[in-house]
Each structure stands twice: as structure tokens, then as C-alpha cells.
Amino acid sequence: IEVRRGGQKLIQGIVFKGAATTSLVVRGGADPTSICQCTFTGNQRKRQASIATAKGSITRVKNSACVGNFATRGSCIVNSGYLEVINFTAEQNEGVPIVNAGGNMVVEGSTFQ
């Protein structure tokens, strides 16, 4: 899924499974994108397996999980914009789960195993 400019976006209750490309890409724009109650599992890519956020983006990831993904850089998230990660679970992933690539980031109440 690629999210572009134009109004607030809510992505909720989706399972992103077995992708060979980045599962969810959030492009820059002034309007926030909320990712809630989503699961990212079995995604594999050299970089940015599950979520990639671009410069100028505002992204909130809440009550979601990233399980069993592979990427040497960002098996769960690569952030270049503004990112809030709240009540997020990352487990059994290979590679660094979250990479902050020049953006601003807040992480609260999350578990990394």
C-alpha cells in the first residue's frame, strides 16, 4: 500500500503478510496517517520490509505488531518523517527493527524481543 497526500488516513485491522517489497509506504504530506491494530508478518526485503515513512510524513503506529520479518535495515519500520510508535510489539524479526533515518520519533509502551 502506498499512502499519499490528501486528508487524514486510517489503516486499521490489516494483516500484511509475505511481501517481497515494502508492505506500507507513507509519502510526505501535512496530514497524518494512523496505522492501528495491524500485523506485519513474514515480509522480507534487504531494507524496509514492513513500513517506510518519507520526509515530511506524519505517521502514528498504535496497537500493532511486527513478527517474523527480515531486513538488514528496518525489519519493521524505517522512518524519515515524524513517527509515533505506541503499544507496538516487535518479535522474532531478523535485522534492526526500527531505523530512524533522519526524522523525529517517539516510542512508548512497546516491546522488542
N, C-alpha and C positions, 0 to 999 in steps of 0.2 A: 504494500500500500504506500502511495506517495501522497503526503498532505501538503497542499499549497496554500497560498494566501486566500483571504476572504472569509471572515467570520470565525467565531469560536467553533472548535471541533471537539467532539467526544467520540472516542473509540472505546467501546466497552464490551466485555464478555467474549472476546475473540481469542481463539487458540491459533497461534502462528506456529506451524509445525513443519519441520523438514525442508526449510527453504535453503537454496544454494546461493541466493542473493540476499541483501539486507531485507529483512521482513517488513520494516516500517521506517520510512524516511520522512522527516519533518523539515520542510523548507522554511526559510526565513519569512517573517511577516509579523505584524504587530499583534495579531490575535492569537490567544493561547490555544494549545492543543492539549486535551486531557486524555490520558490513557489509563483506564480503570478496569480492574478485575480481568486483566488479560494474562495469558500464559504464552511464553516463548519457549519452545522445546525442540531439541534436535536440529536446530539451524546450524549450518556450517559454512564458514567463509573465512578467507585469510584475515580480513578485517571487517569490523562492523556487522556481526552476524544477526543481531536482533533489531536494535533501534539505533538510528543515526539522526542527530539533530544538527541543523545548519546554523551558521552565524545569523543572528537576528531572530531566531526562533524562540518561542516561549513554550516549554513543554513541562507537563506535570504527569508523573507516573505514580499511581497510587494503587495499593492493594493488588499488586501484580507479581508475577513470578517468572524467573528465567532459569530453566532447568535443563541440563544436559546439552548445552550449546558449545560450539567450538569456534574460536577465532583467536589468533595470537594477540590481537589488539581489539578489545571491546567485544567479548563474547555476549555481553548483554547490552551495553549502551556505549556509544561514542558521542560525546556532547561538544558542540561548538557554539551553542547559544546559551540561553538561560534554562536550567534544568532543576526541577524539584523531584526528589525521589522519596516517597513516603510509604512505609509499610511494604517494602519490597523484599522479596526473597530471591537470592541467587545461590543455587547449589548444584554441585556436580557439573560445573562448567569447566572447560579447558581454556586457559588463557586468562588475561586480566578481565574481570567482569565489567568494570566501568572505567572508561578513559575520558578525562576532562581535557579536551583538545583546545583550550583557549577560551572557553566560556565560563559562566558563573554557575555554581552548583551548590545545592543544599540537599543533604541526605539525612533523613530522620527515621527512627524506629524500624530499621531494616536489618536483615540477616544475610550474611555472606559466609558460605561454607565451601 
